[in-house]
Amino acid sequence: MDAWIDRLAEALGQDPLTDAETNRLLGSARDVAHRVERKITPLAAFLLGSATGGRMAAGASRGEALASALATMGELLPPEPPQGSGGSGG
């Protein structure tokens, strides 16, 4: 997977993701899938990328722009269900 995502980044003219970015993005996708709804995870990822790109175009570094977009998303996520709550699993 890492080699493929690096090839995609290169093909799109982007720097490869750092380990920290990868972990944060996968965590955010997990949060959307489990705390909101699985089928909108790709849509949230698109919006995060678009917002990050817009902030970078306005002069922010990629790290700052991504952190800002993820913080905004985090504010909108519903609370995590309690451990062992036996949720329906979407």
C-alpha positions in Angstrom: 0.0 0.0 0.0 2.8 2.5 0.9 4.4 2.2 -2.5 1.1 2.7 -4.3 0.1 5.8 -2.3 3.6 7.2 -2.9 3.2 6.6 -6.6 -0.2 8.3 -6.5 1.2 11.3 -4.7 4.0 11.6 -7.3 1.5 11.3 -10.2 -0.6 14.0 -8.7 2.4 16.3 -8.2 2.4 16.0 -4.4 5.0 15.2 -1.8 4.6 11.7 -0.3 2.7 11.6 2.9 4.8 11.5 6.1 4.2 8.8 8.6 2.5 11.3 10.9 0.2 12.5 8.1 -0.7 8.9 7.2 -1.6 8.1 10.8 -3.6 11.3 11.3 -5.5 10.8 8.0 -6.2 7.1 8.7 -7.4 8.0 12.2 -9.7 10.7 10.8 -11.2 8.2 8.3 -11.7 5.7 11.1 -13.4 8.4 13.2 -15.8 9.4 10.4 -16.6 5.7 9.5 -17.3 4.7 13.1 -18.7 7.9 14.6 -20.7 9.3 11.6 -21.2 6.9 8.8 -18.9 4.6 6.8 -20.2 5.5 3.3 -19.3 9.2 3.7 -15.7 8.6 4.7 -14.4 9.2 1.1 -16.5 12.4 0.9 -15.0 13.7 4.2 -11.5 12.8 2.9 -12.2 14.8 -0.3 -13.4 17.8 1.7 -10.3 17.6 4.0 -8.0 17.5 1.0 -9.8 20.4 -0.7 -9.7 22.5 2.5 -6.0 21.7 3.0 -5.2 22.7 -0.5 -7.1 25.9 -0.2 -5.3 26.8 3.0 -1.9 25.9 1.4 -2.8 28.2 -1.6 -3.4 31.0 1.0 0.1 30.5 2.3 -0.1 27.9 5.1 2.4 25.0 5.1 0.9 21.6 4.4 1.3 20.6 8.0 -0.5 23.7 9.3 -3.2 23.4 6.6 -3.9 19.7 7.4 -3.9 20.3 11.1 -6.4 23.1 10.7 -8.7 21.0 8.5 -8.5 18.0 10.9 -9.2 20.3 13.9 -12.3 21.6 12.2 -13.5 18.1 11.4 -12.8 17.0 15.0 -15.0 19.7 16.3 -17.9 18.4 14.2 -17.6 14.7 15.1 -20.2 13.3 17.5 -18.7 12.0 20.7 -17.1 8.5 20.7 -19.5 5.8 22.0 -18.5 4.4 25.4 -16.3 1.3 25.3 -18.3 -1.9 25.3 -21.5 -0.1 24.3 -22.3 -2.8 21.8 -23.2 -0.4 19.0 -24.8 -1.7 15.8 -21.4 -1.4 13.9 -22.9 0.6 10.9 
